Amino acid sequence: MEKNDSKSRKLIFDEEGLKLLANRLKEVRSEKGLTQEELSHRSELTLSQIARIETVKINPTVSTILKLARALEISPKELFDFEFTDIIKLKN
């Protein structure tokens, strides 16, 4: 069975939102005094996965976000503690 191009799925990649999430993850990780390697160990995620999240190369799953929140000992909502207007601050 051939895949019809007009019906193929499009990946969702909200770059603005992912930049804000990446920035917030870095901020919380720094506040906790953790390196990417330490967070990787605590969360049981690979170091490269942490780096790819923080550099907006991948779109993390909900399960990944939950693992990160547990490893950082925060609620998941704290990782989403940003406003979309914060993207202006990231650009400057």
C-alpha positions in Angstrom: 0.0 0.0 0.0 1.5 3.3 -1.1 1.4 6.3 1.2 -0.5 9.3 -0.3 1.6 12.4 0.0 -1.4 14.7 0.4 -2.5 12.7 3.4 1.0 12.3 5.0 1.3 13.5 8.6 3.1 16.7 9.3 5.3 16.9 12.4 4.5 19.5 14.9 7.5 21.6 15.9 6.6 24.8 17.8 10.1 26.4 17.7 9.1 29.4 19.8 7.6 27.2 22.6 10.4 24.8 22.5 13.0 27.6 22.9 11.1 28.9 25.9 11.0 25.3 27.4 14.7 24.9 26.7 15.6 28.2 28.3 13.4 27.3 31.4 15.0 23.8 31.6 18.5 25.4 31.6 17.4 28.0 34.1 16.1 25.4 36.6 19.0 23.1 36.0 21.4 25.9 36.8 19.4 26.9 39.9 19.7 23.4 41.1 23.5 23.5 40.5 23.3 20.5 38.0 25.3 19.9 34.9 23.6 18.3 31.9 25.5 15.1 32.7 24.2 15.1 36.3 20.6 15.7 35.1 21.1 12.9 32.5 22.1 10.5 35.3 19.3 11.5 37.6 16.6 11.4 34.9 17.9 8.3 33.2 17.9 10.1 29.9 21.0 10.3 27.6 23.3 13.2 27.8 22.8 13.8 24.1 19.0 13.9 24.7 19.3 16.6 27.4 21.6 18.6 25.1 19.2 18.3 22.1 16.3 19.5 24.3 18.3 22.4 25.5 19.4 23.4 22.0 15.9 22.9 20.5 16.9 20.1 18.2 14.1 17.7 19.4 10.5 18.0 20.6 10.5 16.1 24.0 7.6 13.8 24.8 5.4 14.2 27.8 7.1 11.2 29.4 10.5 13.0 28.9 9.2 16.1 30.6 7.9 14.1 33.5 11.3 12.4 33.9 13.0 15.7 33.9 10.7 17.2 36.4 11.2 14.3 38.8 14.9 14.5 38.4 14.9 18.2 39.1 12.5 17.6 42.1 9.9 20.1 40.8 6.4 19.9 39.4 6.1 19.6 35.7 4.2 22.9 35.6 7.4 24.6 36.8 9.1 23.7 33.5 6.3 25.5 31.7 6.6 28.6 33.9 7.0 31.0 31.1 5.0 33.4 28.9 5.1 33.4 25.1 6.2 37.0 25.3 9.4 35.8 27.0 10.7 34.8 23.5 11.4 38.5 22.9 13.9 38.4 25.8 15.6 35.3 24.3 16.1 37.1 21.0 17.9 40.1 22.6 
